[in-house]
C-alpha cells in the first residue's frame, strides 16, 4: 500500500472512531454558558489534548500500558465510569459541572477531561492509532499516519466550533431538553465503554475456568 492510500485509510479510520458529530452535543452541553471566544479556546484545547494523547500512544502506547500494567479494557472501564458520572447529573437537570465551568480554571477545565480524553482521544481512538502505527512499514507511512491524525483532529475542531452556532437556535426549553437527551447519550456511551471493557475480561475468565 502506498503512502497516500495508507494516509487515506488512517484518516477515514480515525475520523470514524473519533466521531466528532457524536461528540459535538456533549461539547455544547459542557460549554453552553461560555462566550464564543471561550468556546473556541475550549474546542482548540480539547483537540490539542486529544492530539497529544494520541501521538504519545502512537509512539509509545504499548510501552506505557506495559510499564503501568494497564490494559485497554481497564482504560475502557475507567472512561465509562467518567462518562456515567458526567451524564447522570445532566439527565436529572442538575448539571452543575457544566454550569460552573470556569474556562480560566484549569482544575475545572472540561477540555482535558472529559472532552480531550476520553471523548475525543478515547479507548477506540487510542487502539486505532496503535494498530495503525503497527501497520506502518516505513517512515513515509508513519508521516502519513501523523498527517492523517492531525487532519482528523482539525476536522474535529471544526465540527466542535460550529456545533454551538447550530444548536443555539433551540432556545432555553430546547436547550434543557437537549441537555437531558445528551445526558442519556453520555450515560449510554459510558455503559458501552464499560461493556466493551468487561466483555473480554469475562470471556477470559470463562475460558480459564473451562481449562482449569
Secondary structure as UniProt FT lines:
FT   HELIX           3..18
FT   HELIX           20..31
FT   TURN            32..33
FT   HELIX           36..68
FT   HELIX           72..92
FT   HELIX           96..99
FT   TURN            103..104
FT   HELIX           106..108
FT   HELIX           111..120
FT   HELIX           123..135
FT   HELIX           139..167
FT   HELIX           168..170
FT   HELIX           171..211
//
